[in-house]
Amino acid sequence: MMKRFALIVLAVAPLCAFNAPAVCAQPFPMIDQLAQKVVQKYQNSSCQQLAEERSQPRAPRGEMEQRAIAVLRSDQQMRMEFINRVAAPVANKLFECGLIP
């Protein structure tokens, strides 16, 4: 039984490396969408836009954003997955723009 499981894992692992969604679905589809939205915002913004945005007071959060933050605060695994997906692209953009040392 263990050999079969190992063979299945070895057969499926290469497919997951190439993002075959039917074979290895993501455990947090909501996080996929949210992380993609955040990363795209930073990738599509100019350094000047990001600097201006950071200098202005924070606008009130919308209902969807509040719910997403509440979910991330209540579910540690989901929060870790989100941060793992957005941290590097956001930090790289901020570094390139000179907004972090």
Phi and psi restraints in degrees (range 20) as a CNS / XPLOR table:
assign (resid 1 and name C) (resid 2 and name N)
       (resid 2 and name CA) (resid 2 and name C) 1.0 -66.6 20.0 2
assign (resid 2 and name N) (resid 2 and name CA)
       (resid 2 and name C) (resid 3 and name N) 1.0 -36.0 20.0 2
assign (resid 2 and name C) (resid 3 and name N)
       (resid 3 and name CA) (resid 3 and name C) 1.0 -64.9 20.0 2
assign (resid 3 and name N) (resid 3 and name CA)
       (resid 3 and name C) (resid 4 and name N) 1.0 -40.2 20.0 2
assign (resid 3 and name C) (resid 4 and name N)
       (resid 4 and name CA) (resid 4 and name C) 1.0 -62.4 20.0 2
assign (resid 4 and name N) (resid 4 and name CA)
       (resid 4 and name C) (resid 5 and name N) 1.0 -45.5 20.0 2
assign (resid 4 and name C) (resid 5 and name N)
       (resid 5 and name CA) (resid 5 and name C) 1.0 -59.9 20.0 2
assign (resid 5 and name N) (resid 5 and name CA)
       (resid 5 and name C) (resid 6 and name N) 1.0 -43.9 20.0 2
assign (resid 5 and name C) (resid 6 and name N)
       (resid 6 and name CA) (resid 6 and name C) 1.0 -63.2 20.0 2
assign (resid 6 and name N) (resid 6 and name CA)
       (resid 6 and name C) (resid 7 and name N) 1.0 -40.6 20.0 2
assign (resid 6 and name C) (resid 7 and name N)
       (resid 7 and name CA) (resid 7 and name C) 1.0 -65.4 20.0 2
assign (resid 7 and name N) (resid 7 and name CA)
       (resid 7 and name C) (resid 8 and name N) 1.0 -39.0 20.0 2
assign (resid 7 and name C) (resid 8 and name N)
       (resid 8 and name CA) (resid 8 and name C) 1.0 -64.5 20.0 2
assign (resid 8 and name N) (resid 8 and name CA)
       (resid 8 and name C) (resid 9 and name N) 1.0 -44.9 20.0 2
assign (resid 8 and name C) (resid 9 and name N)
       (resid 9 and name CA) (resid 9 and name C) 1.0 -61.1 20.0 2
assign (resid 9 and name N) (resid 9 and name CA)
       (resid 9 and name C) (resid 10 and name N) 1.0 -43.2 20.0 2
assign (resid 9 and name C) (resid 10 and name N)
       (resid 10 and name CA) (resid 10 and name C) 1.0 -66.5 20.0 2
assign (resid 10 and name N) (resid 10 and name CA)
       (resid 10 and name C) (resid 11 and name N) 1.0 -31.3 20.0 2
assign (resid 10 and name C) (resid 11 and name N)
       (resid 11 and name CA) (resid 11 and name C) 1.0 -76.1 20.0 2
assign (resid 11 and name N) (resid 11 and name CA)
       (resid 11 and name C) (resid 12 and name N) 1.0 -34.8 20.0 2
assign (resid 11 and name C) (resid 12 and name N)
       (resid 12 and name CA) (resid 12 and name C) 1.0 -85.2 20.0 2
assign (resid 12 and name N) (resid 12 and name CA)
       (resid 12 and name C) (resid 13 and name N) 1.0 -30.5 20.0 2
assign (resid 12 and name C) (resid 13 and name N)
       (resid 13 and name CA) (resid 13 and name C) 1.0 -54.5 20.0 2
assign (resid 13 and name N) (resid 13 and name CA)
       (resid 13 and name C) (resid 14 and name N) 1.0 -46.5 20.0 2
assign (resid 13 and name C) (resid 14 and name N)
       (resid 14 and name CA) (resid 14 and name C) 1.0 -62.3 20.0 2
assign (resid 14 and name N) (resid 14 and name CA)
       (resid 14 and name C) (resid 15 and name N) 1.0 -33.1 20.0 2
assign (resid 14 and name C) (resid 15 and name N)
       (resid 15 and name CA) (resid 15 and name C) 1.0 -66.2 20.0 2
assign (resid 15 and name N) (resid 15 and name CA)
       (resid 15 and name C) (resid 16 and name N) 1.0 -38.6 20.0 2
assign (resid 15 and name C) (resid 16 and name N)
       (resid 16 and name CA) (resid 16 and name C) 1.0 -65.1 20.0 2
assign (resid 16 and name N) (resid 16 and name CA)
       (resid 16 and name C) (resid 17 and name N) 1.0 -31.9 20.0 2
assign (resid 16 and name C) (resid 17 and name N)
       (resid 17 and name CA) (resid 17 and name C) 1.0 -63.7 20.0 2
assign (resid 17 and name N) (resid 17 and name CA)
       (resid 17 and name C) (resid 18 and name N) 1.0 -26.8 20.0 2
assign (resid 17 and name C) (resid 18 and name N)
       (resid 18 and name CA) (resid 18 and name C) 1.0 -101.7 20.0 2
assign (resid 18 and name N) (resid 18 and name CA)
       (resid 18 and name C) (resid 19 and name N) 1.0 19.1 20.0 2
assign (resid 18 and name C) (resid 19 and name N)
       (resid 19 and name CA) (resid 19 and name C) 1.0 57.4 20.0 2
assign (resid 19 and name N) (resid 19 and name CA)
       (resid 19 and name C) (resid 20 and name N) 1.0 53.3 20.0 2
assign (resid 19 and name C) (resid 20 and name N)
       (resid 20 and name CA) (resid 20 and name C) 1.0 -83.8 20.0 2
assign (resid 20 and name N) (resid 20 and name CA)
       (resid 20 and name C) (resid 21 and name N) 1.0 97.4 20.0 2
assign (resid 20 and name C) (resid 21 and name N)
       (resid 21 and name CA) (resid 21 and name C) 1.0 -60.1 20.0 2
assign (resid 21 and name N) (resid 21 and name CA)
       (resid 21 and name C) (resid 22 and name N) 1.0 -33.6 20.0 2
assign (resid 21 and name C) (resid 22 and name N)
       (resid 22 and name CA) (resid 22 and name C) 1.0 -69.7 20.0 2
assign (resid 22 and name N) (resid 22 and name CA)
       (resid 22 and name C) (resid 23 and name N) 1.0 -25.8 20.0 2
assign (resid 22 and name C) (resid 23 and name N)
       (resid 23 and name CA) (resid 23 and name C) 1.0 -89.9 20.0 2
assign (resid 23 and name N) (resid 23 and name CA)
       (resid 23 and name C) (resid 24 and name N) 1.0 -40.2 20.0 2
assign (resid 23 and name C) (resid 24 and name N)
       (resid 24 and name CA) (resid 24 and name C) 1.0 -133.6 20.0 2
assign (resid 24 and name N) (resid 24 and name CA)
       (resid 24 and name C) (resid 25 and name N) 1.0 73.6 20.0 2
assign (resid 24 and name C) (resid 25 and name N)
       (resid 25 and name CA) (resid 25 and name C) 1.0 -64.4 20.0 2
assign (resid 25 and name N) (resid 25 and name CA)
       (resid 25 and name C) (resid 26 and name N) 1.0 144.9 20.0 2
assign (resid 25 and name C) (resid 26 and name N)
       (resid 26 and name CA) (resid 26 and name C) 1.0 -70.8 20.0 2
assign (resid 26 and name N) (resid 26 and name CA)
       (resid 26 and name C) (resid 27 and name N) 1.0 141.8 20.0 2
assign (resid 26 and name C) (resid 27 and name N)
       (resid 27 and name CA) (resid 27 and name C) 1.0 -72.1 20.0 2
assign (resid 27 and name N) (resid 27 and name CA)
       (resid 27 and name C) (resid 28 and name N) 1.0 -20.3 20.0 2
assign (resid 27 and name C) (resid 28 and name N)
       (resid 28 and name CA) (resid 28 and name C) 1.0 -130.2 20.0 2
assign (resid 28 and name N) (resid 28 and name CA)
       (resid 28 and name C) (resid 29 and name N) 1.0 79.9 20.0 2
assign (resid 28 and name C) (resid 29 and name N)
       (resid 29 and name CA) (resid 29 and name C) 1.0 -61.9 20.0 2
assign (resid 29 and name N) (resid 29 and name CA)
       (resid 29 and name C) (resid 30 and name N) 1.0 -32.3 20.0 2
assign (resid 29 and name C) (resid 30 and name N)
       (resid 30 and name CA) (resid 30 and name C) 1.0 -63.1 20.0 2
assign (resid 30 and name N) (resid 30 and name CA)
       (resid 30 and name C) (resid 31 and name N) 1.0 -39.0 20.0 2
assign (resid 30 and name C) (resid 31 and name N)
       (resid 31 and name CA) (resid 31 and name C) 1.0 -66.2 20.0 2
assign (resid 31 and name N) (resid 31 and name CA)
       (resid 31 and name C) (resid 32 and name N) 1.0 -36.7 20.0 2
assign (resid 31 and name C) (resid 32 and name N)
       (resid 32 and name CA) (resid 32 and name C) 1.0 -56.2 20.0 2
assign (resid 32 and name N) (resid 32 and name CA)
       (resid 32 and name C) (resid 33 and name N) 1.0 -49.7 20.0 2
assign (resid 32 and name C) (resid 33 and name N)
       (resid 33 and name CA) (resid 33 and name C) 1.0 -66.4 20.0 2
assign (resid 33 and name N) (resid 33 and name CA)
       (resid 33 and name C) (resid 34 and name N) 1.0 -45.2 20.0 2
assign (resid 33 and name C) (resid 34 and name N)
       (resid 34 and name CA) (resid 34 and name C) 1.0 -64.7 20.0 2
assign (resid 34 and name N) (resid 34 and name CA)
       (resid 34 and name C) (resid 35 and name N) 1.0 -46.3 20.0 2
assign (resid 34 and name C) (resid 35 and name N)
       (resid 35 and name CA) (resid 35 and name C) 1.0 -63.8 20.0 2
assign (resid 35 and name N) (resid 35 and name CA)
       (resid 35 and name C) (resid 36 and name N) 1.0 -41.1 20.0 2
assign (resid 35 and name C) (resid 36 and name N)
       (resid 36 and name CA) (resid 36 and name C) 1.0 -62.4 20.0 2
assign (resid 36 and name N) (resid 36 and name CA)
       (resid 36 and name C) (resid 37 and name N) 1.0 -40.2 20.0 2
assign (resid 36 and name C) (resid 37 and name N)
       (resid 37 and name CA) (resid 37 and name C) 1.0 -63.6 20.0 2
assign (resid 37 and name N) (resid 37 and name CA)
       (resid 37 and name C) (resid 38 and name N) 1.0 -44.6 20.0 2
assign (resid 37 and name C) (resid 38 and name N)
       (resid 38 and name CA) (resid 38 and name C) 1.0 -65.5 20.0 2
assign (resid 38 and name N) (resid 38 and name CA)
       (resid 38 and name C) (resid 39 and name N) 1.0 -46.8 20.0 2
assign (resid 38 and name C) (resid 39 and name N)
       (resid 39 and name CA) (resid 39 and name C) 1.0 -63.0 20.0 2
assign (resid 39 and name N) (resid 39 and name CA)
       (resid 39 and name C) (resid 40 and name N) 1.0 -42.8 20.0 2
assign (resid 39 and name C) (resid 40 and name N)
       (resid 40 and name CA) (resid 40 and name C) 1.0 -62.9 20.0 2
assign (resid 40 and name N) (resid 40 and name CA)
       (resid 40 and name C) (resid 41 and name N) 1.0 -37.7 20.0 2
assign (resid 40 and name C) (resid 41 and name N)
       (resid 41 and name CA) (resid 41 and name C) 1.0 -58.2 20.0 2
assign (resid 41 and name N) (resid 41 and name CA)
       (resid 41 and name C) (resid 42 and name N) 1.0 -46.3 20.0 2
assign (resid 41 and name C) (resid 42 and name N)
       (resid 42 and name CA) (resid 42 and name C) 1.0 -71.8 20.0 2
assign (resid 42 and name N) (resid 42 and name CA)
       (resid 42 and name C) (resid 43 and name N) 1.0 -39.0 20.0 2
assign (resid 42 and name C) (resid 43 and name N)
       (resid 43 and name CA) (resid 43 and name C) 1.0 -68.1 20.0 2
assign (resid 43 and name N) (resid 43 and name CA)
       (resid 43 and name C) (resid 44 and name N) 1.0 -33.3 20.0 2
assign (resid 43 and name C) (resid 44 and name N)
       (resid 44 and name CA) (resid 44 and name C) 1.0 -89.3 20.0 2
assign (resid 44 and name N) (resid 44 and name CA)
       (resid 44 and name C) (resid 45 and name N) 1.0 -8.2 20.0 2
assign (resid 44 and name C) (resid 45 and name N)
       (resid 45 and name CA) (resid 45 and name C) 1.0 -91.6 20.0 2
assign (resid 45 and name N) (resid 45 and name CA)
       (resid 45 and name C) (resid 46 and name N) 1.0 143.8 20.0 2
assign (resid 45 and name C) (resid 46 and name N)
       (resid 46 and name CA) (resid 46 and name C) 1.0 -80.3 20.0 2
assign (resid 46 and name N) (resid 46 and name CA)
       (resid 46 and name C) (resid 47 and name N) 1.0 164.3 20.0 2
assign (resid 46 and name C) (resid 47 and name N)
       (resid 47 and name CA) (resid 47 and name C) 1.0 -61.0 20.0 2
assign (resid 47 and name N) (resid 47 and name CA)
       (resid 47 and name C) (resid 48 and name N) 1.0 -38.8 20.0 2
assign (resid 47 and name C) (resid 48 and name N)
       (resid 48 and name CA) (resid 48 and name C) 1.0 -63.5 20.0 2
assign (resid 48 and name N) (resid 48 and name CA)
       (resid 48 and name C) (resid 49 and name N) 1.0 -42.8 20.0 2
assign (resid 48 and name C) (resid 49 and name N)
       (resid 49 and name CA) (resid 49 and name C) 1.0 -62.1 20.0 2
assign (resid 49 and name N) (resid 49 and name CA)
       (resid 49 and name C) (resid 50 and name N) 1.0 -43.2 20.0 2
assign (resid 49 and name C) (resid 50 and name N)
       (resid 50 and name CA) (resid 50 and name C) 1.0 -65.9 20.0 2
assign (resid 50 and name N) (resid 50 and name CA)
       (resid 50 and name C) (resid 51 and name N) 1.0 -40.3 20.0 2
assign (resid 50 and name C) (resid 51 and name N)
       (resid 51 and name CA) (resid 51 and name C) 1.0 -64.6 20.0 2
assign (resid 51 and name N) (resid 51 and name CA)
       (resid 51 and name C) (resid 52 and name N) 1.0 -43.2 20.0 2
assign (resid 51 and name C) (resid 52 and name N)
       (resid 52 and name CA) (resid 52 and name C) 1.0 -63.3 20.0 2
assign (resid 52 and name N) (resid 52 and name CA)
       (resid 52 and name C) (resid 53 and name N) 1.0 -42.4 20.0 2
assign (resid 52 and name C) (resid 53 and name N)
       (resid 53 and name CA) (resid 53 and name C) 1.0 -62.4 20.0 2
assign (resid 53 and name N) (resid 53 and name CA)
       (resid 53 and name C) (resid 54 and name N) 1.0 -40.0 20.0 2
assign (resid 53 and name C) (resid 54 and name N)
       (resid 54 and name CA) (resid 54 and name C) 1.0 -70.3 20.0 2
assign (resid 54 and name N) (resid 54 and name CA)
       (resid 54 and name C) (resid 55 and name N) 1.0 -27.6 20.0 2
assign (resid 54 and name C) (resid 55 and name N)
       (resid 55 and name CA) (resid 55 and name C) 1.0 -81.9 20.0 2
assign (resid 55 and name N) (resid 55 and name CA)
       (resid 55 and name C) (resid 56 and name N) 1.0 -17.4 20.0 2
assign (resid 55 and name C) (resid 56 and name N)
       (resid 56 and name CA) (resid 56 and name C) 1.0 -90.7 20.0 2
assign (resid 56 and name N) (resid 56 and name CA)
       (resid 56 and name C) (resid 57 and name N) 1.0 152.6 20.0 2
assign (resid 56 and name C) (resid 57 and name N)
       (resid 57 and name CA) (resid 57 and name C) 1.0 -62.1 20.0 2
assign (resid 57 and name N) (resid 57 and name CA)
       (resid 57 and name C) (resid 58 and name N) 1.0 150.1 20.0 2
assign (resid 57 and name C) (resid 58 and name N)
       (resid 58 and name CA) (resid 58 and name C) 1.0 -67.7 20.0 2
assign (resid 58 and name N) (resid 58 and name CA)
       (resid 58 and name C) (resid 59 and name N) 1.0 128.4 20.0 2
assign (resid 58 and name C) (resid 59 and name N)
       (resid 59 and name CA) (resid 59 and name C) 1.0 -73.1 20.0 2
assign (resid 59 and name N) (resid 59 and name CA)
       (resid 59 and name C) (resid 60 and name N) 1.0 152.7 20.0 2
assign (resid 59 and name C) (resid 60 and name N)
       (resid 60 and name CA) (resid 60 and name C) 1.0 -59.2 20.0 2
assign (resid 60 and name N) (resid 60 and name CA)
       (resid 60 and name C) (resid 61 and name N) 1.0 143.6 20.0 2
assign (resid 60 and name C) (resid 61 and name N)
       (resid 61 and name CA) (resid 61 and name C) 1.0 -77.6 20.0 2
assign (resid 61 and name N) (resid 61 and name CA)
       (resid 61 and name C) (resid 62 and name N) 1.0 143.2 20.0 2
assign (resid 61 and name C) (resid 62 and name N)
       (resid 62 and name CA) (resid 62 and name C) 1.0 -76.2 20.0 2
assign (resid 62 and name N) (resid 62 and name CA)
       (resid 62 and name C) (resid 63 and name N) 1.0 171.3 20.0 2
assign (resid 62 and name C) (resid 63 and name N)
       (resid 63 and name CA) (resid 63 and name C) 1.0 -62.8 20.0 2
assign (resid 63 and name N) (resid 63 and name CA)
       (resid 63 and name C) (resid 64 and name N) 1.0 -43.1 20.0 2
assign (resid 63 and name C) (resid 64 and name N)
       (resid 64 and name CA) (resid 64 and name C) 1.0 -64.0 20.0 2
assign (resid 64 and name N) (resid 64 and name CA)
       (resid 64 and name C) (resid 65 and name N) 1.0 -41.4 20.0 2
assign (resid 64 and name C) (resid 65 and name N)
       (resid 65 and name CA) (resid 65 and name C) 1.0 -65.4 20.0 2
assign (resid 65 and name N) (resid 65 and name CA)
       (resid 65 and name C) (resid 66 and name N) 1.0 -40.5 20.0 2
assign (resid 65 and name C) (resid 66 and name N)
       (resid 66 and name CA) (resid 66 and name C) 1.0 -62.6 20.0 2
assign (resid 66 and name N) (resid 66 and name CA)
       (resid 66 and name C) (resid 67 and name N) 1.0 -41.0 20.0 2
assign (resid 66 and name C) (resid 67 and name N)
       (resid 67 and name CA) (resid 67 and name C) 1.0 -66.1 20.0 2
assign (resid 67 and name N) (resid 67 and name CA)
       (resid 67 and name C) (resid 68 and name N) 1.0 -41.5 20.0 2
assign (resid 67 and name C) (resid 68 and name N)
       (resid 68 and name CA) (resid 68 and name C) 1.0 -62.5 20.0 2
assign (resid 68 and name N) (resid 68 and name CA)
       (resid 68 and name C) (resid 69 and name N) 1.0 -42.9 20.0 2
assign (resid 68 and name C) (resid 69 and name N)
       (resid 69 and name CA) (resid 69 and name C) 1.0 -64.8 20.0 2
assign (resid 69 and name N) (resid 69 and name CA)
       (resid 69 and name C) (resid 70 and name N) 1.0 -40.9 20.0 2
assign (resid 69 and name C) (resid 70 and name N)
       (resid 70 and name CA) (resid 70 and name C) 1.0 -61.2 20.0 2
assign (resid 70 and name N) (resid 70 and name CA)
       (resid 70 and name C) (resid 71 and name N) 1.0 -41.8 20.0 2
assign (resid 70 and name C) (resid 71 and name N)
       (resid 71 and name CA) (resid 71 and name C) 1.0 -64.9 20.0 2
assign (resid 71 and name N) (resid 71 and name CA)
       (resid 71 and name C) (resid 72 and name N) 1.0 -44.1 20.0 2
assign (resid 71 and name C) (resid 72 and name N)
       (resid 72 and name CA) (resid 72 and name C) 1.0 -64.5 20.0 2
assign (resid 72 and name N) (resid 72 and name CA)
       (resid 72 and name C) (resid 73 and name N) 1.0 -34.8 20.0 2
assign (resid 72 and name C) (resid 73 and name N)
       (resid 73 and name CA) (resid 73 and name C) 1.0 -72.3 20.0 2
assign (resid 73 and name N) (resid 73 and name CA)
       (resid 73 and name C) (resid 74 and name N) 1.0 -29.7 20.0 2
assign (resid 73 and name C) (resid 74 and name N)
       (resid 74 and name CA) (resid 74 and name C) 1.0 -89.2 20.0 2
assign (resid 74 and name N) (resid 74 and name CA)
       (resid 74 and name C) (resid 75 and name N) 1.0 -19.3 20.0 2
assign (resid 74 and name C) (resid 75 and name N)
       (resid 75 and name CA) (resid 75 and name C) 1.0 -121.8 20.0 2
assign (resid 75 and name N) (resid 75 and name CA)
       (resid 75 and name C) (resid 76 and name N) 1.0 103.2 20.0 2
assign (resid 75 and name C) (resid 76 and name N)
       (resid 76 and name CA) (resid 76 and name C) 1.0 -63.2 20.0 2
assign (resid 76 and name N) (resid 76 and name CA)
       (resid 76 and name C) (resid 77 and name N) 1.0 -40.2 20.0 2
assign (resid 76 and name C) (resid 77 and name N)
       (resid 77 and name CA) (resid 77 and name C) 1.0 -63.4 20.0 2
assign (resid 77 and name N) (resid 77 and name CA)
       (resid 77 and name C) (resid 78 and name N) 1.0 -43.4 20.0 2
assign (resid 77 and name C) (resid 78 and name N)
       (resid 78 and name CA) (resid 78 and name C) 1.0 -65.3 20.0 2
assign (resid 78 and name N) (resid 78 and name CA)
       (resid 78 and name C) (resid 79 and name N) 1.0 -40.6 20.0 2
assign (resid 78 and name C) (resid 79 and name N)
       (resid 79 and name CA) (resid 79 and name C) 1.0 -62.8 20.0 2
assign (resid 79 and name N) (resid 79 and name CA)
       (resid 79 and name C) (resid 80 and name N) 1.0 -43.8 20.0 2
assign (resid 79 and name C) (resid 80 and name N)
       (resid 80 and name CA) (resid 80 and name C) 1.0 -63.0 20.0 2
assign (resid 80 and name N) (resid 80 and name CA)
       (resid 80 and name C) (resid 81 and name N) 1.0 -41.3 20.0 2
assign (resid 80 and name C) (resid 81 and name N)
       (resid 81 and name CA) (resid 81 and name C) 1.0 -62.6 20.0 2
assign (resid 81 and name N) (resid 81 and name CA)
       (resid 81 and name C) (resid 82 and name N) 1.0 -44.0 20.0 2
assign (resid 81 and name C) (resid 82 and name N)
       (resid 82 and name CA) (resid 82 and name C) 1.0 -61.9 20.0 2
assign (resid 82 and name N) (resid 82 and name CA)
       (resid 82 and name C) (resid 83 and name N) 1.0 -49.6 20.0 2
assign (resid 82 and name C) (resid 83 and name N)
       (resid 83 and name CA) (resid 83 and name C) 1.0 -63.6 20.0 2
assign (resid 83 and name N) (resid 83 and name CA)
       (resid 83 and name C) (resid 84 and name N) 1.0 -39.4 20.0 2
assign (resid 83 and name C) (resid 84 and name N)
       (resid 84 and name CA) (resid 84 and name C) 1.0 -61.5 20.0 2
assign (resid 84 and name N) (resid 84 and name CA)
       (resid 84 and name C) (resid 85 and name N) 1.0 -31.9 20.0 2
assign (resid 84 and name C) (resid 85 and name N)
       (resid 85 and name CA) (resid 85 and name C) 1.0 -82.9 20.0 2
assign (resid 85 and name N) (resid 85 and name CA)
       (resid 85 and name C) (resid 86 and name N) 1.0 -31.5 20.0 2
assign (resid 85 and name C) (resid 86 and name N)
       (resid 86 and name CA) (resid 86 and name C) 1.0 -102.6 20.0 2
assign (resid 86 and name N) (resid 86 and name CA)
       (resid 86 and name C) (resid 87 and name N) 1.0 -21.5 20.0 2
assign (resid 86 and name C) (resid 87 and name N)
       (resid 87 and name CA) (resid 87 and name C) 1.0 -58.4 20.0 2
assign (resid 87 and name N) (resid 87 and name CA)
       (resid 87 and name C) (resid 88 and name N) 1.0 -52.1 20.0 2
assign (resid 87 and name C) (resid 88 and name N)
       (resid 88 and name CA) (resid 88 and name C) 1.0 -65.4 20.0 2
assign (resid 88 and name N) (resid 88 and name CA)
       (resid 88 and name C) (resid 89 and name N) 1.0 -49.2 20.0 2
assign (resid 88 and name C) (resid 89 and name N)
       (resid 89 and name CA) (resid 89 and name C) 1.0 -62.9 20.0 2
assign (resid 89 and name N) (resid 89 and name CA)
       (resid 89 and name C) (resid 90 and name N) 1.0 -39.8 20.0 2
assign (resid 89 and name C) (resid 90 and name N)
       (resid 90 and name CA) (resid 90 and name C) 1.0 -68.8 20.0 2
assign (resid 90 and name N) (resid 90 and name CA)
       (resid 90 and name C) (resid 91 and name N) 1.0 -46.2 20.0 2
assign (resid 90 and name C) (resid 91 and name N)
       (resid 91 and name CA) (resid 91 and name C) 1.0 -62.3 20.0 2
assign (resid 91 and name N) (resid 91 and name CA)
       (resid 91 and name C) (resid 92 and name N) 1.0 -40.4 20.0 2
assign (resid 91 and name C) (resid 92 and name N)
       (resid 92 and name CA) (resid 92 and name C) 1.0 -62.1 20.0 2
assign (resid 92 and name N) (resid 92 and name CA)
       (resid 92 and name C) (resid 93 and name N) 1.0 -43.2 20.0 2
assign (resid 92 and name C) (resid 93 and name N)
       (resid 93 and name CA) (resid 93 and name C) 1.0 -64.8 20.0 2
assign (resid 93 and name N) (resid 93 and name CA)
       (resid 93 and name C) (resid 94 and name N) 1.0 -45.1 20.0 2
assign (resid 93 and name C) (resid 94 and name N)
       (resid 94 and name CA) (resid 94 and name C) 1.0 -63.7 20.0 2
assign (resid 94 and name N) (resid 94 and name CA)
       (resid 94 and name C) (resid 95 and name N) 1.0 -36.8 20.0 2
assign (resid 94 and name C) (resid 95 and name N)
       (resid 95 and name CA) (resid 95 and name C) 1.0 -66.9 20.0 2
assign (resid 95 and name N) (resid 95 and name CA)
       (resid 95 and name C) (resid 96 and name N) 1.0 -45.1 20.0 2
assign (resid 95 and name C) (resid 96 and name N)
       (resid 96 and name CA) (resid 96 and name C) 1.0 -59.5 20.0 2
assign (resid 96 and name N) (resid 96 and name CA)
       (resid 96 and name C) (resid 97 and name N) 1.0 -33.7 20.0 2
assign (resid 96 and name C) (resid 97 and name N)
       (resid 97 and name CA) (resid 97 and name C) 1.0 -85.2 20.0 2
assign (resid 97 and name N) (resid 97 and name CA)
       (resid 97 and name C) (resid 98 and name N) 1.0 -4.0 20.0 2
assign (resid 97 and name C) (resid 98 and name N)
       (resid 98 and name CA) (resid 98 and name C) 1.0 74.2 20.0 2
assign (resid 98 and name N) (resid 98 and name CA)
       (resid 98 and name C) (resid 99 and name N) 1.0 21.9 20.0 2
assign (resid 98 and name C) (resid 99 and name N)
       (resid 99 and name CA) (resid 99 and name C) 1.0 -91.3 20.0 2
assign (resid 99 and name N) (resid 99 and name CA)
       (resid 99 and name C) (resid 100 and name N) 1.0 -12.0 20.0 2
assign (resid 99 and name C) (resid 100 and name N)
       (resid 100 and name CA) (resid 100 and name C) 1.0 -134.8 20.0 2
assign (resid 100 and name N) (resid 100 and name CA)
       (resid 100 and name C) (resid 101 and name N) 1.0 150.2 20.0 2
